[in-house]
Amino acid sequence: MAKRRIMFHTQGYHIPYLTEPKLCTRDDAWLGHGFYYWSEETDAIYWGKVAKKRYKKFSVYFSDIIGDDVLDTVFNAEHYKFWVESMEKVAEYLYKKTHRKPTIADINSYFLQRGGWDKKVPGIMFQDLPANETMTKVVGFYYKKRIQMAVFDSRIIANFIHHFDGEC
């Protein structure tokens, strides 16, 4: 049986509510073009408050993400090792080519020119390092993982349900 994860998608407030997730196509998106989901509702709400200010309000939706073949860089040691080696290999290649450290946009452009991650995996689960004191109960110690998934293949998204509206 395929693994099923409930995850949260944040968007600017829309009426009528969205019926499907919105594809992120920003060049600086951490994992390239994809449907971005948070593993924790609190992270989705925080993202709405800080990243959706131009809307004045935001909405959080949830979906079931179904599949065992996502690249899980958070909980799978082999996947994490592959991820780090891939990023460093690409970064070194781009540095040799440009003589500067690549940006996220440079990395994403590199993968897009080669067909993108979506040709290899339906999604990538990734952990970033939050720098937000309100997210933990200990000053300066970020003991909770802030986990996102970029979904590249929408076929692994089941359900898309409005969950919460908030103010920025």
QUIRAFEN-V781941 format. One record per residue. RES is the residue in three letters. PSI is psi in degrees with one decimal (none if undefined). Layout:
RES,PSI ; RES,PSI
This chain:
MET,132.3 ; ALA,144.9 ; LYS,140.0 ; ARG,123.7 ; ARG,132.1 ; ILE,124.5 ; MET,162.3 ; PHE,134.2 ; HIS,126.5 ; THR,134.3 ; GLN,161.8 ; GLY,151.6 ; TYR,130.5 ; HIS,138.0 ; ILE,126.4 ; PRO,161.9 ; TYR,153.0 ; LEU,152.1 ; THR,-4.7 ; GLU,157.9 ; PRO,156.3 ; LYS,135.7 ; LEU,127.4 ; CYS,125.1 ; THR,17.2 ; ARG,140.7 ; ASP,-24.0 ; ASP,10.6 ; ALA,135.0 ; TRP,-42.0 ; LEU,19.3 ; GLY,-166.4 ; HIS,130.0 ; GLY,178.6 ; PHE,117.5 ; TYR,132.9 ; TYR,149.7 ; TRP,146.4 ; SER,-24.9 ; GLU,136.2 ; GLU,-39.1 ; THR,-36.9 ; ASP,-38.4 ; ALA,-40.4 ; ILE,-44.0 ; TYR,-44.4 ; TRP,-40.9 ; GLY,-42.7 ; LYS,-36.0 ; VAL,-29.4 ; ALA,-9.8 ; LYS,27.1 ; LYS,-32.1 ; ARG,-19.8 ; TYR,-19.7 ; LYS,-24.1 ; LYS,162.4 ; PHE,163.5 ; SER,144.3 ; VAL,132.2 ; TYR,160.2 ; PHE,154.5 ; SER,160.2 ; ASP,125.6 ; ILE,119.5 ; ILE,125.6 ; GLY,147.4 ; ASP,-9.1 ; ASP,21.6 ; VAL,153.9 ; LEU,107.8 ; ASP,90.0 ; THR,0.0 ; VAL,-47.4 ; PHE,-8.3 ; ASN,113.0 ; ALA,-40.0 ; GLU,-42.8 ; HIS,-40.3 ; TYR,-45.3 ; LYS,-45.5 ; PHE,-44.6 ; TRP,-51.4 ; VAL,-46.4 ; GLU,-40.3 ; SER,-47.0 ; MET,-43.6 ; GLU,-37.1 ; LYS,-46.4 ; VAL,-43.1 ; ALA,-43.4 ; GLU,-42.6 ; TYR,-48.0 ; LEU,-33.8 ; TYR,-44.0 ; LYS,-33.6 ; LYS,-37.3 ; THR,-14.0 ; HIS,31.5 ; ARG,156.4 ; LYS,133.5 ; PRO,153.6 ; THR,172.7 ; ILE,-41.8 ; ALA,-38.4 ; ASP,-45.1 ; ILE,-47.0 ; ASN,-41.1 ; SER,-42.1 ; TYR,-49.0 ; PHE,-38.3 ; LEU,-40.0 ; GLN,-23.5 ; ARG,18.2 ; GLY,-8.8 ; GLY,164.2 ; TRP,-31.4 ; ASP,-17.6 ; LYS,-15.0 ; LYS,-38.3 ; VAL,147.7 ; PRO,-13.8 ; GLY,160.6 ; ILE,127.0 ; MET,130.7 ; PHE,146.3 ; GLN,129.7 ; ASP,176.3 ; LEU,105.2 ; PRO,146.9 ; ALA,50.0 ; ASN,111.5 ; GLU,-22.5 ; THR,-11.8 ; MET,-14.6 ; THR,165.8 ; LYS,2.7 ; VAL,127.8 ; VAL,125.9 ; GLY,7.9 ; PHE,106.7 ; TYR,80.4 ; TYR,-14.8 ; LYS,136.4 ; LYS,139.0 ; ARG,104.1 ; ILE,132.7 ; GLN,160.2 ; MET,131.5 ; ALA,118.9 ; VAL,123.9 ; PHE,-27.2 ; ASP,106.1 ; SER,-12.6 ; ARG,-14.7 ; ILE,0.2 ; ILE,116.0 ; ALA,136.8 ; ASN,149.4 ; PHE,102.3 ; ILE,129.7 ; HIS,136.4 ; HIS,-38.4 ; PHE,142.6 ; ASP,140.9 ; GLY,166.9 ; GLU,143.3 ; CYS,none
